[in-house]
């Protein structure tokens, strides 16, 4: 229902109350409804799932239509990101939010900062999803509130043309609410635990859940050592649990992103159950590092039959079994195909470096079986992007026969190379990495997991250096407030951003002329009107 229809419907309802509701303004009701478009998290999940499905179809038609997101650890950060996107690009299309389990553990746990090992409270994840959408909805309310003020001013001035233009902008307002891809880690327990948490996350608004194939109680950050994977049947049970959660809650087109850590995971906690040669369990076990045994083996041995031979999988003192070295890519391909054939919508291959051909070599094999396979890819801050791409350029030039004698490959991170031709080409490759990977390697969604963690640290360091040093207050004024004003950062009017003007509107709705509003002539925010 549009603004005018809402106003008419509210007016009819008010008139039906025999004068008891005459102090209620029908247009005020329509405005409040417009500012609260999404009533529940499930409304958000259903709306954003449709957006994401349409974007996936657009990507299948043309890989230039890839999507992007930045990881956010607070609702305010997510809000400011989407306000900036609308300001600079005019639309939120193709821009999402990523919710990183790493940042929840490091920044949102009641235990204090924790490593990415699923030790934080699982409930902190849906709490953050709900918080992010609360802030995004408030951004809508704030932006619409400004349009309502402009509409009133146009009417007061008798400018019907401008009033119609503003009315059109209200009716076609684009929300700041966008899809969240939310990290459910390894499910925080068994399949039932995964299902229960998935429901909470969906109810909070998540339309896309990202789950990884590590052992839940051994979970590690994807870019650290010591990762342990689970057999496919265990992982598929958790995929089903997520799908059941989506379907139970009426989000039939919810998205499941399955992440494989097999490229960097050389261990498994279990030997897979196998019922017949060539099944998933047998394929999983085929990568185990084994040695042939004679007779019955030793006490405590676990033995398997491989091609008619009795084999002993190598077991570590930790009671974990190891895979054969060099099998990571083959296991990744198998993981991805199994996931897609059992309900997954998108893949995530965690790699140790940002290298398009490494990713593409696996995607090519996956697409031989599932032609429309596509990925979400972690453009991770755990990679040294500068060093990696300078080394890639160095290696390419060397292979082409170019003279690279002016460069020391082991020291390419040095500032001495920042203005070199090699550094320039490396930066160009970084700039086009997402576009090129979308086309060549099947990457539908590019995300950075921890960007706002790093920007918060960097900006705070710069402010502290200036403010507590010789610049003192000028360090804040010149590098923060003046920069906000010059760049048109809405947050410079922090009272408005916090909802003060929305509150004033409500006071006027509720109390009429008796309303004690904050936005009077003595409000110092008026200093920023120019």
C-alpha positions in Angstrom: 0.0 0.0 0.0 1.3 3.4 -1.0 1.5 6.6 1.0 -1.8 8.0 -0.3 -3.6 4.7 0.1 -2.3 4.4 3.7 -3.5 7.9 4.5 -7.0 7.2 3.1 -7.3 3.9 4.9 -6.2 5.5 8.2 -8.6 8.3 7.6 -11.5 5.9 7.2 -10.6 4.0 10.4 -10.4 7.3 12.3 -13.8 8.5 11.1 -15.3 5.2 12.1 -14.5 5.9 15.8 -17.3 8.5 16.3 -14.9 11.3 17.1 -12.9 9.5 19.7 -9.8 9.4 17.5 -10.2 12.8 15.8 -6.9 14.0 17.3 -5.1 11.3 15.3 -3.8 12.6 12.0 -4.3 10.2 9.1 -1.2 11.5 7.3 0.9 11.1 10.5 -0.2 7.4 10.6 0.8 7.0 6.9 4.2 8.6 7.6 4.8 6.3 10.6 3.8 3.3 8.5 6.2 4.4 5.7 9.0 4.7 8.3 8.3 1.2 9.6 7.9 -0.8 6.4 9.3 -4.0 7.9 7.3 -5.2 10.9 9.3 -8.3 11.8 12.6 -9.9 11.0 10.8 -12.5 8.9 9.4 -9.6 6.7 13.1 -8.6 6.2 14.2 -12.2 5.5 11.5 -12.8 2.9 12.1 -9.4 1.2 15.9 -9.7 1.1 15.8 -13.4 -0.1 13.9 -12.3 -3.1 16.5 -9.6 -3.8 19.3 -12.1 -3.5 17.6 -14.7 -5.7 17.0 -12.1 -8.4 20.7 -11.0 -8.2 21.8 -14.6 -8.6 19.7 -15.0 -11.7 21.1 -11.7 -13.1 24.7 -13.0 -12.4 23.9 -16.3 -14.2 22.8 -14.2 -17.2 25.9 -12.0 -17.1 28.8 -12.3 -14.6 29.3 -8.6 -14.7 26.4 -8.5 -12.3 28.4 -9.7 -9.3 27.5 -8.4 -5.8 29.6 -7.1 -2.9 29.5 -6.7 0.8 31.5 -5.4 3.8 31.6 -7.1 7.1 30.0 -5.1 10.0 30.2 -5.7 13.7 27.7 -3.1 14.9 24.3 -1.8 13.6 25.7 1.7 13.4 28.6 0.6 11.2 26.2 -1.2 8.9 23.9 1.8 8.8 26.6 4.3 7.9 27.9 1.9 5.2 24.5 1.8 3.5 23.9 5.5 3.9 27.3 6.0 2.2 26.3 3.5 -0.6 23.1 5.4 -1.3 24.9 8.8 -1.2 27.7 7.8 -3.6 25.9 5.4 -5.9 22.2 6.4 -5.7 21.1 2.8 -5.1 21.8 -0.2 -2.8 21.5 -2.7 -5.7 24.1 -5.4 -5.5 25.5 -4.3 -2.1 24.9 -6.5 0.9 26.2 -6.8 4.5 28.3 -9.6 5.7 28.1 -10.7 9.3 31.4 -12.3 10.4 31.6 -14.9 13.2 35.2 -13.8 13.6 34.1 -10.2 14.4 31.3 -11.4 16.7 33.9 -13.5 18.6 36.4 -10.6 18.7 34.1 -7.7 19.4 30.6 -8.9 20.7 31.2 -11.7 23.2 30.5 -11.2 26.9 33.7 -13.1 27.5 35.7 -10.3 25.9 37.8 -10.6 22.8 38.0 -14.2 21.6 39.6 -16.0 18.7 37.4 -17.4 15.9 36.8 -20.8 17.5 33.1 -20.8 18.1 33.6 -20.1 21.8 31.4 -17.0 21.9 27.7 -17.1 22.8 25.7 -18.4 19.8 22.9 -16.0 20.7 25.1 -13.0 20.0 24.8 -13.7 16.3 21.0 -13.3 15.9 21.3 -10.4 18.4 23.6 -8.6 16.0 21.5 -9.4 12.9 18.5 -7.8 14.7 20.6 -4.8 15.7 21.8 -4.2 12.2 18.3 -4.3 10.8 17.1 -2.0 13.6 19.7 0.6 12.5 19.0 0.2 8.8 15.3 0.7 9.4 16.1 3.8 11.4 18.1 5.1 8.4 14.9 4.7 6.4 12.9 6.6 9.0 15.4 9.4 9.1 15.6 9.8 5.3 11.8 9.7 5.0 11.4 12.2 7.8 13.5 14.6 5.8 11.3 14.1 2.8 8.2 14.7 4.9 9.6 18.0 6.1 10.4 19.0 2.5 6.8 18.0 1.5 5.4 20.2 4.3 7.6 23.1 3.2 6.5 22.8 -0.4 2.9 22.7 0.5 3.3 25.8 2.8 5.0 27.6 -0.1 2.1 26.6 -2.4 4.6 24.9 -4.8 2.4 22.0 -6.1 5.0 20.9 -8.7 7.7 20.4 -6.0 5.2 18.8 -3.7 4.4 16.2 -6.4 8.1 15.5 -7.0 8.6 14.9 -3.3 5.5 12.7 -3.1 7.0 10.7 -6.0 10.3 10.3 -4.0 8.3 9.1 -1.0 6.3 6.6 -2.9 9.5 5.3 -4.6 11.8 5.4 -1.6 14.6 2.8 -1.7 15.1 1.1 1.6 18.5 0.8 3.3 17.5 -2.8 4.2 19.7 -5.2 2.1 20.5 -8.9 2.4 22.8 -10.1 5.2 24.9 -13.1 4.6 25.3 -14.4 8.2 28.0 -16.7 9.5 26.7 -19.6 11.5 30.2 -21.0 11.9 30.1 -24.9 11.9 26.6 -24.8 13.5 27.6 -24.5 17.1 26.9 -28.2 17.8 25.0 -31.0 16.2 22.3 -30.7 13.5 19.6 -29.9 16.0 21.7 -27.1 17.5 22.3 -25.8 14.0 18.6 -25.9 13.3 17.7 -24.0 16.5 20.3 -21.3 15.8 19.3 -21.0 12.2 15.7 -20.3 13.2 16.8 -17.5 15.5 19.0 -16.0 12.8 16.2 -16.1 10.2 13.7 -14.7 12.7 16.1 -11.8 13.2 16.2 -11.1 9.4 18.9 -13.3 7.9 18.0 -14.5 4.4 21.4 -16.2 3.8 23.2 -18.5 6.2 26.9 -19.4 5.6 28.0 -22.7 7.2 31.4 -24.5 7.1 32.4 -28.1 7.1 34.7 -28.0 10.1 34.1 -30.0 13.3 32.1 -27.7 15.5 34.0 -28.2 18.7 37.4 -28.0 16.9 36.5 -25.0 14.7 39.3 -22.7 13.7 39.5 -19.5 11.7 39.7 -20.4 8.0 43.1 -18.7 7.7 44.7 -20.5 10.7 46.2 -23.9 11.1 44.7 -26.9 12.8 41.4 -27.1 10.9 39.5 -30.4 11.1 36.7 -31.3 8.6 33.7 -33.6 9.0 32.5 -36.4 6.7 29.9 -35.2 4.1 26.9 -36.9 5.7 27.5 -34.9 8.9 27.7 -31.7 7.0 24.7 -32.5 4.7 22.6 -33.0 7.8 23.4 -29.5 8.9 22.5 -28.2 5.4 19.2 -29.9 5.7 18.7 -28.4 9.2 19.2 -24.9 7.7 16.7 -25.7 4.9 14.1 -27.0 7.3 14.5 -23.8 9.4 13.9 -21.6 6.3 10.9 -23.6 5.2 9.3 -23.8 8.7 9.4 -20.0 8.9 8.1 -19.4 5.4 11.3 -18.2 3.8 11.1 -20.8 1.0 13.8 -19.0 -1.1 16.3 -18.6 1.7 19.9 -19.0 0.7 22.4 -21.5 2.1 26.1 -20.8 1.5 28.3 -23.9 2.2 31.9 -23.2 2.9 34.7 -25.8 2.5 37.9 -25.4 4.5 39.4 -28.6 2.9 42.1 -26.7 1.0 43.8 -25.8 4.3 42.4 -28.6 6.5 44.6 -31.7 6.6 42.7 -33.5 9.4 39.5 -35.3 10.1 38.0 -36.4 13.4 36.0 -39.3 11.9 36.3 -42.0 9.3 33.2 -41.7 7.2 30.6 -44.5 7.2 30.6 -46.1 3.8 27.8 -48.5 2.5 29.1 -49.3 -1.0 32.2 -48.6 -3.1 32.2 -45.1 -4.5 29.7 -43.5 -2.2 30.4 -40.2 -0.4 31.8 -42.0 2.6 34.1 -44.1 0.5 35.3 -41.0 -1.5 36.0 -39.1 1.8 38.0 -42.0 3.1 39.9 -42.4 -0.1 41.9 -39.3 0.8 43.0 -40.6 4.2 46.8 -41.1 4.6 47.1 -44.9 5.2 49.7 -47.6 5.4 49.2 -51.2 4.6 49.2 -53.7 7.5 49.7 -57.4 7.7 47.6 -59.7 9.8 45.3 -58.1 12.3 47.4 -55.0 13.1 48.1 -53.7 16.5 45.8 -53.3 19.5 43.8 -50.1 19.2 44.2 -49.9 15.4 41.4 -48.7 13.2 41.6 -50.5 9.9 39.8 -50.0 6.6 39.6 -52.0 3.4 41.0 -50.2 0.4 41.0 -52.0 -2.9 41.1 -55.4 -1.1 44.0 -54.4 1.1 43.8 -53.9 4.9 45.0 -50.3 5.6 45.7 -48.4 8.8 44.7 -44.7 8.6 47.5 -42.6 10.2 46.1 -41.4 13.6 47.7 -38.6 15.6 48.2 -38.4 19.4 45.2 -36.0 19.3 43.1 -39.0 18.0 42.6 -37.2 14.7 43.3 -38.7 11.3 45.3 -37.0 8.6 44.7 -36.7 4.9 47.3 -37.3 2.2 49.3 -34.1 1.5 48.3 -32.4 -1.8 44.7 -33.6 -1.8 43.1 -30.3 -0.7 41.9 -29.2 -4.1 40.4 -32.6 -4.9 38.6 -32.6 -1.6 37.3 -29.1 -2.1 35.8 -30.0 -5.5 34.2 -33.1 -3.9 32.8 -31.0 -1.0 31.4 -28.4 -3.3 29.6 -30.9 -5.6 28.2 -32.8 -2.7 26.9 -29.6 -1.1 25.2 -28.3 -4.3 23.6 -31.7 -4.9 22.2 -31.7 -1.4 20.6 -28.3 -1.0 23.3 -25.6 -1.0 22.8 -22.5 -3.2 26.2 -20.9 -3.1 29.7 -22.2 -2.5 32.6 -20.7 -0.4 36.1 -22.0 -1.0 38.4 -20.7 1.7 41.8 -20.2 0.1 45.2 -19.2 1.5 45.8 -16.4 -1.1 43.7 -14.4 -3.6 44.6 -16.1 -6.9 42.0 -16.2 -9.6 43.4 -19.2 -11.5 43.7 -21.3 -8.3 39.9 -20.6 -7.6 39.0 -21.1 -11.3 40.8 -24.4 -11.6 38.4 -25.8 -8.9 35.3 -24.1 -10.2 35.9 -25.4 -13.7 35.8 -29.0 -12.3 32.7 -28.3 -10.2 30.9 -26.8 -13.2 31.5 -30.0 -15.2 28.9 -31.5 -12.8 26.9 -28.5 -11.7 27.0 -26.0 -14.6 25.6 -23.0 -12.7 27.8 -23.4 -9.6 28.8 -20.0 -8.2 30.7 -18.7 -5.2 30.8 -16.2 -2.4 34.5 -15.4 -1.9 36.3 -14.0 1.1 38.5 -11.1 0.0 40.2 -11.5 3.3 42.3 -9.0 5.3 44.2 -12.2 6.3 45.9 -12.0 2.9 48.7 -9.5 2.4 47.2 -8.3 -0.8 50.1 -6.0 -1.7 52.7 -8.7 -1.3 50.6 -11.4 -3.0 49.9 -9.4 -6.1 53.4 -8.0 -6.4 54.7 -11.6 -6.3 52.1 -12.6 -8.9 53.3 -9.9 -11.2 56.9 -10.7 -10.6 56.3 -14.4 -11.4 54.3 -13.5 -14.5 57.0 -11.1 -15.8 59.7 -13.6 -15.1 57.8 -16.3 -17.0 57.4 -13.9 -19.9 61.1 -13.3 -20.0 61.0 -9.7 -18.7 64.0 -8.3 -16.7 63.1 -8.5 -13.0 66.6 -8.0 -11.7 65.6 -4.7 -10.2 63.3 -6.5 -7.8 63.9 -8.7 -4.8 60.9 -11.1 -4.7 61.2 -11.7 -1.0 61.1 -7.9 -0.2 58.4 -6.7 -2.6 56.4 -5.3 0.3 59.1 -2.7 0.8 58.0 0.9 0.5 61.0 1.3 -1.9 58.9 -0.4 -4.6 55.7 1.6 -4.1 56.2 3.8 -7.1 57.6 1.1 -9.4 56.1 -0.3 -12.6 55.7 -3.6 -10.9 53.7 -2.1 -8.0 51.5 -0.2 -10.5 50.6 -3.3 -12.3 49.9 -5.2 -9.1 47.6 -2.4 -7.9 45.7 -2.6 -11.3 45.3 -6.3 -10.8 43.9 -5.7 -7.2 41.6 -3.1 -8.6 40.1 -5.4 -11.2 40.3 -8.6 -9.1 36.6 -8.8 -8.2 35.5 -8.1 -11.8 38.0 -10.5 -13.3 37.2 -13.3 -10.7 33.5 -12.9 -11.2 34.0 -13.5 -14.9 36.7 -16.2 -14.8 36.1 -18.0 -11.5 32.4 -18.0 -11.0 32.3 -15.6 -8.0 28.9 -14.1 -7.6 29.5 -12.4 -4.3 32.7 -10.7 -3.2 32.9 -9.9 0.5 35.5 -8.6 2.9 35.1 -10.2 6.3 36.8 -7.8 8.7 37.1 -4.3 7.0 35.4 -2.3 9.6 37.4 -3.9 12.4 40.5 -2.5 10.6 39.1 0.9 9.7 38.0 1.4 13.3 41.5 0.6 14.5 43.2 2.8 11.9 41.0 5.9 12.3 41.3 5.7 16.1 45.1 5.4 15.9 45.2 8.5 13.7 42.9 10.5 16.0 44.8 9.5 19.1 48.1 10.5 17.5 46.9 13.9 16.6 44.6 14.7 19.6 47.1 13.7 22.3 50.0 15.3 20.4 50.8 18.8 19.2 47.7 19.2 17.2 45.4 18.7 20.2 41.8 19.9 19.4 42.8 20.8 15.8 43.6 17.1 15.3 39.9 16.3 15.8 38.5 19.4 14.1 40.7 19.2 10.9 40.8 15.5 10.4 37.3 14.5 11.7 34.7 17.3 11.9 35.9 19.5 9.0 36.3 16.4 6.9 32.8 15.3 7.7 31.4 18.7 6.7 33.5 18.8 3.5 32.5 15.3 2.5 28.9 15.7 3.4 28.9 12.9 6.0 25.4 12.9 7.5 26.7 11.9 10.9 28.2 15.3 11.5 24.6 16.2 12.6 24.8 13.4 15.2 21.6 14.5 17.0 19.7 14.0 13.8 21.4 10.7 13.2 20.5 9.4 16.6 16.8 10.0 15.9 16.2 13.4 17.6 14.2 14.7 14.7 12.1 11.6 14.5 11.4 11.9 18.2 10.4 15.6 17.6 7.9 14.5 14.9 6.4 11.9 17.3 6.1 14.5 20.1 4.2 16.7 17.7 1.9 13.9 16.7 1.2 12.9 20.3 1.1 16.3 22.0 0.3 18.8 19.2 1.2 22.4 20.1 2.2 21.4 23.6 5.1 19.3 22.3 8.5 20.3 23.7 10.8 19.7 20.8 14.6 19.5 20.7 15.1 21.1 17.3 14.5 24.7 18.4 16.7 27.8 17.7 19.1 27.0 20.6 19.9 23.5 19.2 23.7 23.7 18.4 23.1 21.3 15.4 21.8 24.5 13.6 25.5 25.5 13.3 25.8 22.7 10.7 22.8 23.9 8.6 25.1 25.5 6.0 
